[in-house]
Amino acid sequence: MIADRLLTGISQLVSTAGVGAAHGAAMSALDIIPDAAIAIAGEHIAWVGPRTEWHGSAATEQHLGGRAVVPGLVDPHTHAIWAGDRLADFEARVSGVAYETILARGGGIRSTMRHTAAASADALLALAEPRIRALMRSGATTIEVKSGYGFTKEAELASLSVIATLASRCQPSLEATLLIHVPPADPAERPDYLAMVTSELIPEVARRGLARAVDIFIERESFTLTEATAVFAAARANALSVKAHVDQFHAIGGVELAIENGALSVDHLEASGPEQIRALGECGRTVAVILPGVTLHLGIPAAPARALIEAGAAVAVGTDLNPGSSPLYSTQQALALAVRLNRLTPAEALTAGTANAAAALGRGDIGRIRPGARADLLVLGSADWRDLPYTLGASPVAQIFIAGHEVSL
């Protein structure tokens, strides 16, 4: 075998066993190879194994100094496109002001939507690029980015176009998702808004290739099950995958509806109970995405990840990077928080941030270190891979390879 690059000096090469999403107990099953080597050809992994078993040749050999190597992290849930800030909201909330009062003062999510809709594409790009770079420095080599703060058709298309521009300029791979986030404030306008989303916005997004999936927020204060059903139908009719924000505050049937519609993922789940846990445990496709940054920032109950895993579900972890509920700019820290707040083990956290996060995006070519996968790799600063979910307040990532090339941190 002839490779472009051979990576050696790897104390531990660690990756989730198997293929596809790992469910239940399988989330703890890791393939760990001591004194390993990785051969890279082009953008992909050509061979992995013990250093002593490599008998090919490589154009270059790079010694990694006896450090551990894990797959590049996959962040399956971010809202990195926004303008304005929510600092006044933060100060008011921690001082005990009710969210309804914050909304009445002109704050909350609708303030972010006003600022985002008013911002130019250049301004949104300038704001979003450093956010993506921060996530990359924390170890994210693939990042999902949602729209959803634009609200109008024109503003949503503009946000998705910014994501497309970011994808052409940034080193991490970006996955764009159209998010149908909040309904009109006036209930009388909801039917017309839903008609615009299903008959105009979703078809245009599909026609222009601006997103691969459609997400919708199903909640008492947001969209109903009936409205979500219409959005899912429009997405499928336009060959787009579906996802859903569900059970953040109330369990109103969003998990079950999303599973029925073949959703790639259901995200949040802080309010999920035994019925939702059971449904996800029995589901063979839909990934449960937990977002511990929300629990930390808002002080709400943590998603029941331990119960989900024990029920046989596939659990993934994301940052939910956004200005209102999770200003978390580190995918690695999301894994560390999932261990502390959601009771994942270190092995489960690694799987949740790699193989299962990839499955939540419908991607089978990333999230594992195996022949044929894209060569997205993290070299840690130590010889033990467990530093990845252990470290708080600093990055344990020393080097990053994306598609076979080392990137500058």
BELDAKA-V867037 format. One record per residue. RES is the residue in one letter. SS is DSSP state (a for helix, b for strand, c for the rest). PSI is psi in radians with two decimals (none if undefined). OMEGA is omega in whole degrees, 0 to 359 (none if undefined). Layout:
res->RES ss->SS psi->PSI omega->OMEGA
res->RES ss->SS psi->PSI omega->OMEGA
This chain:
res->M ss->c psi->2.40 omega->178
res->I ss->b psi->2.23 omega->181
res->A ss->b psi->2.78 omega->175
res->D ss->b psi->-0.65 omega->184
res->R ss->b psi->2.45 omega->174
res->L ss->b psi->2.14 omega->177
res->L ss->b psi->2.16 omega->178
res->T ss->b psi->-3.03 omega->182
res->G ss->b psi->0.60 omega->182
res->I ss->b psi->1.98 omega->181
res->S ss->b psi->-0.77 omega->178
res->Q ss->b psi->2.24 omega->170
res->L ss->b psi->2.06 omega->191
res->V ss->b psi->2.24 omega->181
res->S ss->b psi->2.66 omega->178
res->T ss->b psi->2.38 omega->179
res->A ss->c psi->2.80 omega->174
res->G ss->c psi->-2.87 omega->178
res->V ss->c psi->2.80 omega->180
res->G ss->c psi->-2.91 omega->179
res->A ss->c psi->2.45 omega->176
res->A ss->c psi->2.19 omega->184
res->H ss->c psi->2.51 omega->172
res->G ss->a psi->-2.27 omega->184
res->A ss->a psi->-0.43 omega->180
res->A ss->a psi->-0.30 omega->178
res->M ss->a psi->-0.35 omega->179
res->S ss->a psi->-0.09 omega->184
res->A ss->c psi->1.87 omega->180
res->L ss->b psi->2.47 omega->168
res->D ss->b psi->2.05 omega->181
res->I ss->b psi->2.07 omega->180
res->I ss->b psi->2.00 omega->176
res->P ss->b psi->2.71 omega->179
res->D ss->b psi->1.04 omega->189
res->A ss->b psi->2.96 omega->174
res->A ss->b psi->2.65 omega->178
res->I ss->b psi->2.21 omega->176
res->A ss->b psi->2.31 omega->182
res->I ss->b psi->2.30 omega->175
res->A ss->b psi->2.02 omega->184
res->G ss->c psi->-2.18 omega->182
res->E ss->c psi->0.04 omega->189
res->H ss->b psi->2.81 omega->176
res->I ss->b psi->2.23 omega->180
res->A ss->b psi->-0.55 omega->184
res->W ss->b psi->2.53 omega->171
res->V ss->b psi->2.62 omega->178
res->G ss->b psi->-3.08 omega->175
res->P ss->b psi->2.48 omega->182
res->R ss->a psi->-0.64 omega->184
res->T ss->a psi->-0.24 omega->182
res->E ss->a psi->0.03 omega->177
res->W ss->c psi->2.14 omega->181
res->H ss->c psi->0.25 omega->178
res->G ss->c psi->-2.84 omega->177
res->S ss->b psi->2.65 omega->181
res->A ss->b psi->2.55 omega->180
res->A ss->b psi->-0.64 omega->177
res->T ss->b psi->2.66 omega->175
res->E ss->b psi->2.32 omega->182
res->Q ss->b psi->2.11 omega->179
res->H ss->b psi->2.22 omega->187
res->L ss->b psi->0.17 omega->170
res->G ss->b psi->0.49 omega->178
res->G ss->b psi->0.60 omega->182
res->R ss->b psi->2.81 omega->178
res->A ss->b psi->2.60 omega->179
res->V ss->b psi->2.32 omega->177
res->V ss->b psi->2.91 omega->177
res->P ss->b psi->2.68 omega->171
res->G ss->c psi->2.48 omega->181
res->L ss->b psi->2.64 omega->177
res->V ss->b psi->2.10 omega->178
res->D ss->b psi->1.87 omega->188
res->P ss->c psi->0.13 omega->184
res->H ss->c psi->1.77 omega->173
res->T ss->b psi->2.77 omega->175
res->H ss->c psi->1.06 omega->191
res->A ss->c psi->-0.10 omega->181
res->I ss->c psi->1.75 omega->174
res->W ss->c psi->2.79 omega->174
res->A ss->c psi->2.85 omega->183
res->G ss->c psi->-3.00 omega->178
res->D ss->c psi->2.98 omega->180
res->R ss->c psi->0.59 omega->183
res->L ss->a psi->-0.67 omega->177
res->A ss->a psi->-0.68 omega->176
res->D ss->a psi->-0.77 omega->181
res->F ss->a psi->-0.83 omega->181
res->E ss->a psi->-0.72 omega->180
res->A ss->a psi->-0.76 omega->184
res->R ss->a psi->-0.78 omega->181
res->V ss->a psi->-0.23 omega->175
res->S ss->c psi->0.01 omega->175
res->G ss->c psi->0.13 omega->179
res->V ss->c psi->2.32 omega->181
res->A ss->c psi->2.61 omega->182
res->Y ss->a psi->-0.61 omega->178
res->E ss->a psi->-0.65 omega->178
res->T ss->a psi->-0.70 omega->177
res->I ss->a psi->-0.76 omega->178
res->L ss->a psi->-0.76 omega->181
res->A ss->a psi->-0.48 omega->178
res->R ss->c psi->-0.03 omega->181
res->G ss->c psi->0.16 omega->180
res->G ss->c psi->-2.72 omega->179
res->G ss->c psi->-2.93 omega->187
res->I ss->a psi->-0.56 omega->182
res->R ss->a psi->-0.42 omega->174
res->S ss->a psi->-0.69 omega->176
res->T ss->a psi->-0.68 omega->180
res->M ss->a psi->-0.70 omega->178
res->R ss->a psi->-0.82 omega->181
res->H ss->a psi->-0.68 omega->182
res->T ss->a psi->-0.77 omega->180
res->A ss->a psi->-0.52 omega->182
res->A ss->a psi->-0.27 omega->184
res->A ss->c psi->2.57 omega->176
res->S ss->c psi->2.86 omega->178
res->A ss->a psi->-0.70 omega->179
res->D ss->a psi->-0.69 omega->180
res->A ss->a psi->-0.76 omega->179
res->L ss->a psi->-0.68 omega->179
res->L ss->a psi->-0.77 omega->181
res->A ss->a psi->-0.57 omega->179
res->L ss->a psi->-0.67 omega->187
res->A ss->a psi->-0.57 omega->186
res->E ss->a psi->-0.81 omega->178
res->P ss->a psi->-0.46 omega->176
res->R ss->a psi->-0.76 omega->178
res->I ss->a psi->-0.70 omega->180
res->R ss->a psi->-0.65 omega->177
res->A ss->a psi->-0.75 omega->177
res->L ss->a psi->-0.71 omega->178
res->M ss->a psi->-0.80 omega->180
res->R ss->a psi->-0.48 omega->179
res->S ss->c psi->-0.10 omega->177
res->G ss->c psi->0.00 omega->181
res->A ss->b psi->2.08 omega->178
res->T ss->b psi->-0.28 omega->171
res->T ss->b psi->2.32 omega->186
res->I ss->b psi->2.20 omega->171
res->E ss->b psi->2.37 omega->179
res->V ss->b psi->2.18 omega->181
res->K ss->b psi->2.65 omega->164
res->S ss->c psi->-2.62 omega->173
res->G ss->c psi->-0.25 omega->177
res->Y ss->c psi->0.06 omega->180
res->G ss->c psi->-0.65 omega->178
res->F ss->c psi->-1.10 omega->181
res->T ss->c psi->2.83 omega->178
res->K ss->a psi->-0.82 omega->184
res->E ss->a psi->-0.74 omega->182
res->A ss->a psi->-0.62 omega->177
res->E ss->a psi->-0.75 omega->177
res->L ss->a psi->-0.64 omega->178
res->A ss->a psi->-0.75 omega->179
res->S ss->a psi->-0.75 omega->179
res->L ss->a psi->-0.60 omega->177
res->S ss->a psi->-0.62 omega->176
res->V ss->a psi->-0.71 omega->177
res->I ss->a psi->-0.71 omega->178
res->A ss->a psi->-0.71 omega->177
res->T ss->a psi->-0.75 omega->176
res->L ss->a psi->-0.74 omega->182
res->A ss->a psi->-0.54 omega->180
res->S ss->a psi->-0.26 omega->185
res->R ss->a psi->-0.39 omega->186
res->C ss->c psi->2.66 omega->181
res->Q ss->c psi->-0.68 omega->176
res->P ss->c psi->2.67 omega->173
res->S ss->b psi->2.27 omega->180
res->L ss->b psi->2.37 omega->177
res->E ss->b psi->2.02 omega->183
res->A ss->b psi->2.41 omega->177
res->T ss->b psi->2.31 omega->173
res->L ss->b psi->2.07 omega->180
res->L ss->b psi->2.16 omega->172
res->I ss->b psi->1.76 omega->201
res->H ss->c psi->-1.01 omega->181
res->V ss->c psi->2.61 omega->179
res->P ss->c psi->2.99 omega->175
res->P ss->c psi->2.61 omega->179
res->A ss->c psi->-0.55 omega->179
res->D ss->c psi->2.01 omega->181
res->P ss->a psi->-0.51 omega->181
res->A ss->a psi->-0.36 omega->182
res->E ss->a psi->-0.12 omega->185
res->R ss->a psi->-0.80 omega->181
res->P ss->a psi->-0.76 omega->180
res->D ss->a psi->-0.67 omega->179
res->Y ss->a psi->-0.79 omega->180
res->L ss->a psi->-0.67 omega->178
res->A ss->a psi->-0.71 omega->177
res->M ss->a psi->-0.78 omega->181
res->V ss->a psi->-0.82 omega->187
res->T ss->a psi->-0.57 omega->185
res->S ss->a psi->-0.29 omega->182
res->E ss->a psi->-0.99 omega->187
res->L ss->a psi->-0.95 omega->182
res->I ss->a psi->-0.82 omega->178
res->P ss->a psi->-0.68 omega->181
res->E ss->a psi->-0.70 omega->177
res->V ss->a psi->-0.76 omega->179
res->A ss->a psi->-0.76 omega->182
res->R ss->a psi->-0.67 omega->182
res->R ss->a psi->-0.04 omega->179
res->G ss->c psi->0.62 omega->185
res->L ss->c psi->-0.25 omega->179
res->A ss->c psi->2.73 omega->176
res->R ss->c psi->-0.19 omega->183
res->A ss->b psi->2.77 omega->175
res->V ss->b psi->2.28 omega->180
res->D ss->b psi->2.62 omega->176
res->I ss->b psi->2.50 omega->180
res->F ss->b psi->1.93 omega->180
res->I ss->b psi->1.95 omega->185
res->E ss->c psi->2.80 omega->181
res->R ss->c psi->-0.71 omega->182
res->E ss->c psi->0.10 omega->181
res->S ss->c psi->-2.09 omega->185
res->F ss->b psi->2.57 omega->181
res->T ss->c psi->2.97 omega->176
res->L ss->a psi->-0.69 omega->179
res->T ss->a psi->-0.76 omega->179
res->E ss->a psi->-0.72 omega->179
res->A ss->a psi->-0.65 omega->178
res->T ss->a psi->-0.72 omega->179
res->A ss->a psi->-0.68 omega->179
res->V ss->a psi->-0.76 omega->178
res->F ss->a psi->-0.74 omega->180
res->A ss->a psi->-0.73 omega->179
res->A ss->a psi->-0.70 omega->178
res->A ss->a psi->-0.85 omega->181
res->R ss->a psi->-0.65 omega->180
res->A ss->a psi->-0.39 omega->180
res->N ss->c psi->0.36 omega->174
res->A ss->c psi->0.59 omega->176
res->L ss->c psi->2.49 omega->176
res->S ss->b psi->2.87 omega->180
res->V ss->b psi->2.64 omega->178
res->K ss->b psi->2.96 omega->179
res->A ss->b psi->2.41 omega->164
res->H ss->b psi->2.13 omega->183
res->V ss->b psi->2.69 omega->170
res->D ss->c psi->0.56 omega->177
res->Q ss->c psi->-0.72 omega->180
res->F ss->c psi->-0.56 omega->181
res->H ss->c psi->2.48 omega->175
res->A ss->c psi->1.82 omega->184
res->I ss->c psi->0.29 omega->178
res->G ss->c psi->0.08 omega->182
res->G ss->a psi->-0.68 omega->178
res->V ss->a psi->-0.87 omega->183
res->E ss->a psi->-0.74 omega->179
res->L ss->a psi->-0.75 omega->180
res->A ss->a psi->-0.73 omega->178
res->I ss->a psi->-0.78 omega->179
res->E ss->a psi->-0.54 omega->182
res->N ss->c psi->0.24 omega->175
res->G ss->c psi->0.60 omega->182
res->A ss->c psi->2.46 omega->174
res->L ss->c psi->-0.71 omega->182
res->S ss->b psi->2.74 omega->167
res->V ss->b psi->2.27 omega->192
res->D ss->b psi->2.47 omega->182
res->H ss->b psi->-1.59 omega->173
res->L ss->c psi->0.21 omega->181
res->E ss->c psi->-0.52 omega->181
res->A ss->c psi->0.17 omega->181
res->S ss->c psi->2.46 omega->179
res->G ss->c psi->-2.92 omega->184
res->P ss->a psi->-0.68 omega->182
res->E ss->a psi->-0.74 omega->179
res->Q ss->a psi->-0.68 omega->178
res->I ss->a psi->-0.78 omega->179
res->R ss->a psi->-0.77 omega->181
res->A ss->a psi->-0.74 omega->179
res->L ss->a psi->-0.57 omega->177
res->G ss->a psi->-0.53 omega->180
res->E ss->a psi->-0.16 omega->183
res->C ss->c psi->2.32 omega->183
res->G ss->c psi->-0.12 omega->186
res->R ss->c psi->-0.91 omega->190
res->T ss->c psi->2.22 omega->182
res->V ss->b psi->2.41 omega->177
res->A ss->b psi->1.92 omega->182
res->V ss->b psi->2.06 omega->178
res->I ss->b psi->2.67 omega->189
res->L ss->c psi->1.38 omega->187
res->P ss->a psi->-0.36 omega->177
res->G ss->a psi->-0.56 omega->178
res->V ss->a psi->-0.75 omega->178
res->T ss->a psi->-0.77 omega->181
res->L ss->a psi->-0.81 omega->188
res->H ss->a psi->-0.71 omega->183
res->L ss->a psi->-0.26 omega->181
res->G ss->c psi->0.47 omega->179
res->I ss->c psi->2.88 omega->181
res->P ss->c psi->2.58 omega->179
res->A ss->c psi->2.57 omega->174
res->A ss->c psi->2.49 omega->186
res->P ss->c psi->1.09 omega->185
res->A ss->a psi->-0.68 omega->180
res->R ss->a psi->-0.81 omega->179
res->A ss->a psi->-0.65 omega->178
res->L ss->a psi->-0.78 omega->180
res->I ss->a psi->-0.75 omega->179
res->E ss->a psi->-0.43 omega->177
res->A ss->c psi->-0.15 omega->178
res->G ss->c psi->0.22 omega->181
res->A ss->c psi->2.80 omega->170
res->A ss->c psi->2.07 omega->184
res->V ss->b psi->2.37 omega->175
res->A ss->b psi->2.88 omega->181
res->V ss->b psi->2.38 omega->174
res->G ss->c psi->2.92 omega->178
res->T ss->c psi->-0.56 omega->192
res->D ss->c psi->0.60 omega->181
res->L ss->b psi->2.04 omega->178
res->N ss->b psi->2.85 omega->186
res->P ss->c psi->-0.31 omega->187
res->G ss->c psi->-0.76 omega->188
res->S ss->c psi->-0.18 omega->181
res->S ss->b psi->1.34 omega->176
res->P ss->c psi->1.06 omega->186
res->L ss->c psi->1.97 omega->187
res->Y ss->c psi->0.31 omega->182
res->S ss->c psi->2.03 omega->176
res->T ss->a psi->-0.62 omega->177
res->Q ss->a psi->-0.72 omega->179
res->Q ss->a psi->-0.53 omega->175
res->A ss->a psi->-0.70 omega->177
res->L ss->a psi->-0.75 omega->180
res->A ss->a psi->-0.69 omega->178
res->L ss->a psi->-0.61 omega->179
res->A ss->a psi->-0.58 omega->177
res->V ss->a psi->-0.78 omega->184
res->R ss->a psi->-0.73 omega->188
res->L ss->a psi->-0.55 omega->184
res->N ss->c psi->0.03 omega->174
res->R ss->c psi->0.54 omega->171
res->L ss->c psi->2.60 omega->170
res->T ss->c psi->2.84 omega->177
res->P ss->a psi->-0.74 omega->180
res->A ss->a psi->-0.75 omega->179
res->E ss->a psi->-0.65 omega->179
res->A ss->a psi->-0.72 omega->178
res->L ss->a psi->-0.80 omega->178
res->T ss->a psi->-0.73 omega->181
res->A ss->a psi->-0.53 omega->182
res->G ss->a psi->0.02 omega->182
res->T ss->c psi->-1.53 omega->186
res->A ss->a psi->-0.79 omega->182
res->N ss->a psi->-0.58 omega->175
res->A ss->a psi->-0.64 omega->176
res->A ss->a psi->-0.76 omega->179
res->A ss->a psi->-0.58 omega->178
res->A ss->a psi->-0.33 omega->176
res->L ss->c psi->0.04 omega->182
res->G ss->c psi->0.44 omega->183
res->R ss->c psi->2.21 omega->177
res->G ss->c psi->-0.03 omega->185
res->D ss->c psi->0.03 omega->182
res->I ss->c psi->2.98 omega->174
res->G ss->c psi->-0.11 omega->177
res->R ss->c psi->2.71 omega->174
res->I ss->c psi->1.72 omega->181
res->R ss->c psi->2.74 omega->179
res->P ss->c psi->2.37 omega->180
res->G ss->c psi->-0.37 omega->179
res->A ss->c psi->2.73 omega->175
res->R ss->b psi->2.45 omega->186
res->A ss->c psi->1.26 omega->175
res->D ss->c psi->1.98 omega->190
res->L ss->b psi->2.55 omega->172
res->L ss->b psi->2.25 omega->172
res->V ss->b psi->2.07 omega->182
res->L ss->b psi->2.93 omega->182
res->G ss->c psi->-0.03 omega->181
res->S ss->c psi->3.11 omega->182
res->A ss->c psi->-0.12 omega->186
res->D ss->c psi->2.13 omega->185
res->W ss->c psi->-0.38 omega->184
res->R ss->c psi->-0.20 omega->173
res->D ss->a psi->-0.40 omega->182
res->L ss->a psi->-0.95 omega->178
res->P ss->a psi->-0.12 omega->182
res->Y ss->a psi->-0.70 omega->191
res->T ss->c psi->2.38 omega->175
res->L ss->c psi->2.40 omega->172
res->G ss->c psi->-0.08 omega->176
res->A ss->c psi->2.79 omega->181
res->S ss->c psi->2.23 omega->175
res->P ss->c psi->0.04 omega->184
res->V ss->b psi->2.14 omega->181
res->A ss->b psi->-0.65 omega->181
res->Q ss->b psi->2.63 omega->179
res->I ss->b psi->2.33 omega->172
res->F ss->b psi->2.25 omega->175
res->I ss->b psi->2.14 omega->182
res->A ss->c psi->0.71 omega->173
res->G ss->c psi->-0.05 omega->184
res->H ss->b psi->2.35 omega->177
res->E ss->b psi->2.37 omega->182
res->V ss->b psi->2.72 omega->181
res->S ss->c psi->2.32 omega->176
res->L ss->c psi->none omega->none
